[in-house]
Amino acid sequence: MDCDKEFKVYGLNDTEFKVDGLSDKEFKVYGLSDKDVKVYGLIGKDVKVYGLSDKDVKVYGLSDKDVKVYGLIGKDVKVYGLIGKDVKVYGLSDKDVKVYGLSDKDVKVYGLISKYIKVYGLSDKDVKVYRLINTLECMD
């Protein structure tokens, strides 16, 4: 991998995909289907995960930049262990969203349909949850 360039992985089908230990550049994963996506151990830049369907998305162990997870359909989203920046999760449907172990910045979760949200272990900033249907559960 050329560390001076953005790292992009897209259009994958039918295989589990894991990326870890990246630093210093943006990381984008999109257009995936049929398997889990795990993005972890990233440092120093934005992480964007979008356009996914049919499996879980886990984003964890991140620091120093924003995390955005959006346009997901059909499975759980878990975002945890983040430090230092905003987390935004939006446009989700049909499954749970869990955001936990965060510190130092806002968490925004919005546009969700049909399932509950758990936000816990947060410190130092606001948690905003809105435009939800059915159940909302927030835990300290």
N, CA, C and O of each residue as an XYZ file, in Angstrom:
560
protein
N       0.836     -1.199      0.000
C       0.000      0.000      0.000
C       0.866      1.242      0.000
O       1.820      1.338      0.771
N       0.541      2.191     -0.856
C       1.224      3.474     -0.890
C       0.661      4.356      0.210
O      -0.491      4.784      0.136
N       1.465      4.631      1.228
C       0.969      5.360      2.390
C       0.701      6.829      2.099
O       0.152      7.528      2.951
N       1.073      7.316      0.924
C       0.807      8.688      0.542
C      -0.520      8.847     -0.188
O      -0.885      9.959     -0.570
N      -1.246      7.750     -0.387
C      -2.504      7.783     -1.120
C      -3.644      7.319     -0.232
O      -3.431      6.648      0.777
N      -4.875      7.691     -0.627
C      -6.034      7.130      0.026
C      -6.135      5.652     -0.299
O      -5.709      5.202     -1.363
N      -6.710      4.898      0.645
C      -6.905      3.465      0.455
C      -8.381      3.213      0.270
O      -9.185      3.531      1.145
N      -8.747      2.637     -0.877
C     -10.145      2.396     -1.181
C     -10.333      0.931     -1.562
O      -9.552      0.367     -2.329
N     -11.388      0.326     -1.011
C     -11.755     -1.034     -1.361
C     -13.241     -1.029     -1.664
O     -14.036     -0.588     -0.834
N     -13.632     -1.509     -2.833
C     -15.039     -1.409     -3.199
C     -15.442     -2.514     -4.171
O     -14.603     -3.147     -4.813
N     -16.761     -2.724     -4.256
C     -17.313     -3.685     -5.202
C     -17.049     -5.134     -4.839
O     -17.077     -6.000     -5.714
N     -16.794     -5.420     -3.570
C     -16.530     -6.793     -3.158
C     -17.823     -7.550     -2.926
O     -18.832     -6.969     -2.525
N     -17.788     -8.848     -3.180
C     -18.934     -9.714     -2.957
C     -18.489    -11.003     -2.269
O     -17.413    -11.535     -2.541
N     -19.355    -11.493     -1.361
C     -19.283    -12.881     -0.890
C     -18.081    -13.220     -0.016
O     -17.885    -14.393      0.303
N     -17.284    -12.264      0.377
C     -16.109    -12.572      1.175
C     -16.016    -11.616      2.354
O     -16.316    -10.430      2.226
N     -15.601    -12.134      3.498
C     -15.339    -11.268      4.649
C     -14.105    -10.425      4.364
O     -13.127    -10.901      3.788
N     -14.171     -9.159      4.782
C     -13.083     -8.232      4.491
C     -12.655     -7.552      5.782
O     -13.481     -6.990      6.501
N     -11.374     -7.606      6.069
C     -10.850     -6.986      7.280
C      -9.677     -6.076      6.908
O      -8.831     -6.433      6.088
N      -9.646     -4.900      7.525
C      -8.528     -3.988      7.346
C      -8.122     -3.492      8.718
O      -8.968     -3.045      9.492
N      -6.841     -3.566      9.027
C      -6.404     -3.132     10.345
C      -5.029     -2.486     10.273
O      -4.268     -2.708      9.331
N      -4.726     -1.679     11.292
C      -3.396     -1.103     11.432
C      -3.066     -0.015     10.428
O      -1.889      0.278     10.215
N      -4.068      0.593      9.805
C      -3.813      1.664      8.861
C      -3.573      2.969      9.600
O      -4.054      3.165     10.715
N      -2.820      3.859      8.962
C      -2.604      5.170      9.561
C      -2.483      6.240      8.493
O      -2.120      5.960      7.351
N      -2.793      7.477      8.882
C      -2.428      8.704      8.183
C      -3.238      9.069      6.953
O      -3.052     10.166      6.425
N      -4.128      8.213      6.466
C      -4.921      8.582      5.304
C      -6.366      8.158      5.479
O      -6.691      7.377      6.373
N      -7.236      8.680      4.614
C      -8.633      8.281      4.639
C      -8.767      6.817      4.245
O      -7.969      6.279      3.477
N      -9.806      6.189      4.797
C     -10.112      4.812      4.459
C     -11.573      4.728      4.083
O     -12.441      5.147      4.849
N     -11.851      4.188      2.904
C     -13.222      4.088      2.436
C     -13.525      2.650      2.050
O     -12.748      2.011      1.342
N     -14.666      2.141      2.522
C     -15.136      0.817      2.142
C     -16.577      0.981      1.688
O     -17.415      1.469      2.447
N     -16.876      0.575      0.448
C     -18.224      0.806     -0.049
C     -18.620     -0.218     -1.100
O     -17.775     -0.878     -1.704
N     -19.940     -0.333     -1.302
C     -20.478     -1.245     -2.301
C     -20.324     -2.711     -1.942
O     -20.376     -3.567     -2.824
N     -20.137     -3.019     -0.669
C     -19.945     -4.404     -0.243
C     -21.274     -5.094     -0.012
O     -22.280     -4.455      0.295
N     -21.261     -6.422     -0.167
C     -22.466     -7.187      0.119
C     -22.119     -8.562      0.651
O     -21.045     -9.096      0.377
N     -23.040     -9.127      1.412
C     -23.093    -10.552      1.768
C     -22.139    -11.009      2.871
O     -22.222    -12.165      3.285
N     -21.249    -10.166      3.359
C     -20.372    -10.601      4.441
C     -20.103     -9.466      5.406
O     -20.445     -8.313      5.142
N     -19.481     -9.804      6.536
C     -19.140     -8.804      7.536
C     -18.063     -7.854      7.010
O     -17.227     -8.228      6.188
N     -18.107     -6.622      7.505
C     -17.032     -5.669      7.278
C     -16.514     -5.236      8.636
O     -17.286     -4.813      9.496
N     -15.215     -5.340      8.826
C     -14.596     -4.900     10.066
C     -13.487     -3.914      9.711
O     -12.627     -4.201      8.877
N     -13.520     -2.747     10.355
C     -12.507     -1.724     10.156
C     -12.009     -1.343     11.534
O     -12.786     -0.868     12.362
N     -10.724     -1.544     11.794
C     -10.256     -1.325     13.156
C      -8.787     -0.939     13.203
O      -8.047     -1.150     12.243
N      -8.373     -0.372     14.331
C      -6.984      0.012     14.541
C      -6.537      1.179     13.691
O      -5.340      1.341     13.456
N      -7.460      1.996     13.222
C      -7.100      3.121     12.367
C      -6.699      4.332     13.205
O      -7.221      4.555     14.298
N      -5.758      5.109     12.663
C      -5.288      6.300     13.349
C      -5.176      7.445     12.349
O      -4.635      7.278     11.256
N      -5.693      8.603     12.734
C      -5.306      9.840     12.089
C      -6.165     10.368     10.971
O      -5.954     11.508     10.556
N      -7.132      9.611     10.447
C      -7.963     10.147      9.375
C      -9.393      9.650      9.469
O      -9.724      8.817     10.313
N     -10.249     10.181      8.575
C     -11.657      9.802      8.551
C     -11.841      8.347      8.143
O     -11.043      7.790      7.389
N     -12.908      7.745      8.658
C     -13.339      6.428      8.195
C     -14.778      6.567      7.710
O     -15.633      7.090      8.426
N     -15.038      6.102      6.507
C     -16.382      6.126      5.957
C     -16.738      4.721      5.503
O     -15.986      4.088      4.763
N     -17.889      4.239      5.951
C     -18.379      2.924      5.550
C     -19.816      3.103      5.091
O     -20.664      3.542      5.869
N     -20.100      2.768      3.837
C     -21.427      3.076      3.310
C     -21.819      2.140      2.171
O     -20.978      1.465      1.577
N     -23.137      2.118      1.881
C     -23.658      1.317      0.791
C     -23.626     -0.176      1.054
O     -23.678     -0.971      0.116
N     -23.540     -0.567      2.315
C     -23.435     -1.977      2.661
C     -24.806     -2.615      2.813
O     -25.790     -1.944      3.122
N     -24.852     -3.928      2.589
C     -26.094     -4.658      2.811
C     -25.824     -6.051      3.348
O     -24.776     -6.640      3.083
N     -26.768     -6.566      4.096
C     -26.900     -7.980      4.445
C     -25.990     -8.501      5.550
O     -26.149     -9.652      5.958
N     -25.052     -7.718      6.050
C     -24.210     -8.226      7.130
C     -23.852     -7.128      8.116
O     -24.134     -5.951      7.891
N     -23.216     -7.540      9.224
C     -22.825     -6.599     10.268
C     -21.705     -5.669      9.796
O     -20.906     -6.021      8.928
N     -21.671     -4.482     10.387
C     -20.547     -3.576     10.233
C     -20.026     -3.256     11.622
O     -20.792     -2.870     12.505
N     -18.732     -3.415     11.814
C     -18.105     -3.076     13.082
C     -16.962     -2.110     12.813
O     -16.105     -2.363     11.966
N     -16.961     -0.997     13.544
C     -15.896     -0.014     13.433
C     -15.416      0.269     14.839
O     -16.195      0.721     15.677
N     -14.142      0.010     15.116
C     -13.690      0.129     16.496
C     -12.205      0.430     16.605
O     -11.445      0.246     15.655
N     -11.803      0.900     17.791
C     -10.397      1.202     18.055
C      -9.876      2.407     17.302
O      -8.666      2.529     17.112
N     -10.740      3.292     16.871
C     -10.331      4.450     16.086
C      -9.980      5.634     16.981
O     -10.454      5.742     18.112
N      -9.142      6.517     16.451
C      -8.832      7.756     17.162
C      -8.600      8.902     16.194
O      -8.240      8.693     15.035
N      -8.810     10.115     16.685
C      -8.369     11.367     16.074
C      -9.210     11.913     14.934
O      -8.991     13.057     14.537
N     -10.155     11.168     14.385
C     -10.966     11.735     13.310
C     -12.397     11.222     13.358
O     -12.743     10.354     14.160
N     -13.216     11.783     12.480
C     -14.625     11.418     12.419
C     -14.813      9.992     11.915
O     -13.992      9.464     11.165
N     -15.910      9.386     12.343
C     -16.358      8.119     11.790
C     -17.782      8.322     11.283
O     -18.643      8.825     12.005
N     -18.018      7.928     10.045
C     -19.345      8.035      9.463
C     -19.744      6.667      8.934
O     -18.994      6.046      8.180
N     -20.929      6.195      9.328
C     -21.462      4.925      8.852
C     -22.886      5.195      8.385
O     -23.721      5.627      9.179
N     -23.177      4.946      7.111
C     -24.477      5.361      6.603
C     -24.935      4.512      5.421
O     -24.139      3.820      4.786
N     -26.248      4.582      5.139
C     -26.836      3.873      4.017
C     -26.849      2.367      4.183
O     -26.890      1.636      3.194
N     -26.813      1.893      5.418
C     -26.749      0.458      5.668
C     -28.136     -0.152      5.732
O     -29.100      0.496      6.138
N     -28.220     -1.408      5.324
C     -29.493     -2.123      5.326
C     -29.285     -3.528      5.881
O     -28.361     -4.233      5.475
N     -30.134     -3.923      6.795
C     -30.329     -5.332      7.089
C     -29.576     -5.945      8.246
O     -29.885     -7.079      8.612
N     -28.598     -5.269      8.855
C     -27.887     -5.889      9.959
C     -27.465     -4.868     11.000
O     -27.662     -3.665     10.828
N     -26.878     -5.366     12.085
C     -26.427     -4.501     13.172
C     -25.261     -3.611     12.741
O     -24.474     -3.964     11.862
N     -25.176     -2.456     13.382
C     -24.005     -1.601     13.270
C     -23.468     -1.381     14.670
O     -24.213     -0.995     15.572
N     -22.189     -1.621     14.856
C     -21.548     -1.390     16.144
C     -20.372     -0.454     15.928
O     -19.511     -0.698     15.082
N     -20.348      0.633     16.713
C     -19.246      1.587     16.655
C     -18.777      1.787     18.086
O     -19.553      2.234     18.931
N     -17.514      1.461     18.375
C     -17.090      1.501     19.767
C     -15.599      1.740     19.922
O     -14.823      1.564     18.984
N     -15.213      2.147     21.134
C     -13.805      2.383     21.449
C     -13.221      3.599     20.770
O     -12.003      3.682     20.612
N     -14.046      4.544     20.363
C     -13.562      5.719     19.654
C     -13.165      6.822     20.621
O     -13.734      6.956     21.704
N     -12.172      7.613     20.207
C     -11.698      8.720     21.024
C     -11.491      9.941     20.138
O     -10.896      9.852     19.064
N     -11.985     11.068     20.600
C     -11.530     12.337     20.085
C     -12.328     13.016     19.001
O     -12.050     14.180     18.710
N     -13.312     12.366     18.373
C     -14.066     13.045     17.335
C     -15.507     12.571     17.279
O     -15.912     11.667     18.009
N     -16.285     13.211     16.385
C     -17.697     12.896     16.236
C     -17.901     11.505     15.638
O     -17.071     11.001     14.882
N     -19.028     10.907     16.000
C     -19.497      9.693     15.347
C     -20.890      9.975     14.816
O     -21.753     10.455     15.551
N     -21.116      9.682     13.548
C     -22.419      9.872     12.940
C     -22.862      8.560     12.309
O     -22.125      7.951     11.533
N     -24.077      8.133     12.650
C     -24.651      6.920     12.074
C     -26.048      7.283     11.595
O     -26.887      7.714     12.386
N     -26.301      7.111     10.299
C     -27.572      7.597      9.772
C     -28.041      6.814      8.557
O     -27.264      6.115      7.907
N     -29.352      6.951      8.260
C     -29.941      6.276      7.119
C     -30.073      4.775      7.290
O     -30.197      4.049      6.303
N     -30.049      4.303      8.516
C     -30.095      2.868      8.770
C     -31.522      2.372      8.882
O     -32.436      3.127      9.214
N     -31.700      1.072      8.595
C     -33.013      0.479      8.778
C     -32.895     -0.974      9.216
O     -31.908     -1.648      8.921
N     -33.904     -1.438      9.915
C     -34.190     -2.854     10.165
C     -33.359     -3.533     11.249
O     -33.669     -4.670     11.603
N     -32.337     -2.911     11.787
C     -31.562     -3.583     12.824
C     -31.073     -2.614     13.882
O     -31.252     -1.401     13.770
N     -30.455     -3.166     14.907
C     -29.972     -2.383     16.035
C     -28.743     -1.553     15.667
O     -27.984     -1.889     14.758
N     -28.579     -0.456     16.408
C     -27.345      0.314     16.365
C     -26.826      0.425     17.788
O     -27.566      0.803     18.697
N     -25.566      0.099     17.981
C     -24.947      0.217     19.290
C     -23.716      1.100     19.157
O     -22.852      0.863     18.312
N     -23.652      2.128     20.011
C     -22.512      3.026     20.042
C     -22.056      3.104     21.479
O     -22.824      3.521     22.346
N     -20.807      2.707     21.757
C     -20.399      2.633     23.150
C     -18.909      2.834     23.334
O     -18.126      2.693     22.395
N     -18.527      3.169     24.568
C     -17.124      3.391     24.912
C     -16.537      4.646     24.304
O     -15.317      4.754     24.185
N     -17.371      5.602     23.913
C     -16.888      6.815     23.268
C     -16.562      7.886     24.290
O     -17.107      7.906     25.394
N     -15.657      8.780     23.898
C     -15.355      9.920     24.748
C     -15.028     11.151     23.918
O     -14.632     11.044     22.757
N     -15.198     12.314     24.520
C     -14.673     13.596     24.067
C     -15.452     14.315     22.982
O     -15.194     15.497     22.754
N     -16.397     13.667     22.295
C     -17.126     14.391     21.258
C     -18.564     13.928     21.151
O     -18.988     12.993     21.829
N     -19.306     14.601     20.283
C     -20.716     14.300     20.077
C     -20.915     12.948     19.401
O     -20.066     12.473     18.647
N     -22.055     12.351     19.692
C     -22.528     11.192     18.954
C     -23.892     11.549     18.381
O     -24.776     11.991     19.115
N     -24.069     11.362     17.089
C     -25.335     11.633     16.442
C     -25.807     10.375     15.738
O     -25.074      9.777     14.950
N     -27.043      9.977     16.029
C     -27.642      8.801     15.400
C     -29.027      9.217     14.931
O     -29.853      9.649     15.735
N     -29.283      9.091     13.632
C     -30.537      9.624     13.124
C     -31.017      8.900     11.876
O     -30.253      8.198     11.214
N     -32.315      9.086     11.561
C     -32.918      8.485     10.386
C     -33.129      6.988     10.511
O     -33.245      6.297      9.499
N     -33.181      6.473     11.731
C     -33.310      5.037     11.937
C     -34.761      4.599     11.951
O     -35.649      5.351     12.351
N     -34.989      3.376     11.511
C     -36.330      2.813     11.462
C     -36.312      1.394     12.016
O     -35.412      0.614     11.705
N     -37.291      1.063     12.825
C     -37.684     -0.318     13.135
C     -36.906     -1.009     14.261
O     -37.277     -2.117     14.650
N     -35.866     -0.412     14.787
C     -35.165     -1.070     15.884
C     -34.712     -0.057     16.921
O     -34.899      1.148     16.753
N     -34.109     -0.563     18.004
C     -33.720      0.315     19.081
C     -32.253      0.733     18.975
O     -31.478      0.179     18.195
N     -31.907      1.718     19.780
C     -30.536      2.224     19.833
C     -30.048      2.159     21.265
O     -30.765      2.527     22.195
N     -28.830      1.691     21.437
C     -28.188      1.725     22.737
C     -26.938      2.597     22.630
O     -26.089      2.390     21.764
N     -26.845      3.576     23.529
C     -25.673      4.431     23.596
C     -25.218      4.431     25.040
O     -25.964      4.843     25.928
N     -23.993      3.970     25.284
C     -23.568      3.827     26.664
C     -22.063      3.999     26.812
O     -21.309      3.876     25.846
N     -21.640      4.287     28.048
C     -20.222      4.495     28.332
C     -19.665      5.783     27.767
O     -18.453      5.908     27.588
N     -20.534      6.749     27.480
C     -20.073      7.994     26.884
C     -19.664      8.998     27.957
O     -20.142      8.956     29.091
N     -18.771      9.898     27.568
C     -18.387     10.978     28.464
C     -18.128     12.257     27.694
O     -17.802     12.224     26.507
N     -18.274     13.373     28.369
C     -17.796     14.690     27.967
C     -18.612     15.423     26.905
O     -18.411     16.625     26.733
N     -19.519     14.765     26.185
C     -20.262     15.487     25.161
C     -21.679     14.974     25.021
O     -22.074     13.994     25.653
N     -22.437     15.661     24.174
C     -23.842     15.339     23.958
C     -24.017     14.045     23.176
O     -23.155     13.641     22.396
N     -25.164     13.407     23.409
C     -25.640     12.332     22.549
C     -26.969     12.797     21.973
O     -27.870     13.198     22.710
N     -27.082     12.739     20.659
C     -28.298     13.163     19.990
C     -28.873     11.988     19.212
O     -28.181     11.364     18.407
N     -30.155     11.691     19.463
C     -30.843     10.624     18.746
C     -32.194     11.177     18.312
O     -32.963     11.653     19.147
N     -32.491     11.120     17.023
C     -33.711     11.753     16.555
C     -34.250     11.095     15.292
O     -33.553     10.340     14.614
N     -35.546     11.411     14.986
C     -36.298     10.824     13.883
C     -36.380      9.312     13.985
O     -36.314      8.606     12.979
N     -36.524      8.823     15.205
C     -36.585      7.378     15.427
C     -38.018      6.894     15.487
O     -38.928      7.638     15.853
N     -38.204      5.648     15.126
C     -39.498      4.986     15.203
C     -39.352      3.749     16.082
O     -38.333      3.061     16.024
N     -40.343      3.473     16.875
C     -40.407      2.339     17.796
C     -39.656      2.641     19.080
O     -40.077      3.540     19.808
N     -38.584      1.955     19.404
C     -37.994      1.997     20.732
C     -36.708      2.805     20.762
O     -35.926      2.787     19.812
N     -36.502      3.511     21.858
C     -35.224      4.168     22.101
C     -34.750      3.795     23.498
O     -35.489      3.940     24.471
N     -33.521      3.316     23.592
C     -32.949      2.954     24.874
C     -31.562      3.570     24.985
O     -30.692      3.297     24.159
N     -31.352      4.403     26.006
C     -30.042      4.999     26.238
C     -29.566      4.596     27.627
O     -30.307      4.704     28.604
N     -28.350      4.141     27.703
C     -27.780      3.701     28.974
C     -26.504      4.468     29.253
O     -25.720      4.737     28.343
N     -26.297      4.822     30.516
C     -25.045      5.467     30.909
C     -23.946      4.437     31.042
O     -22.811      4.784     31.367
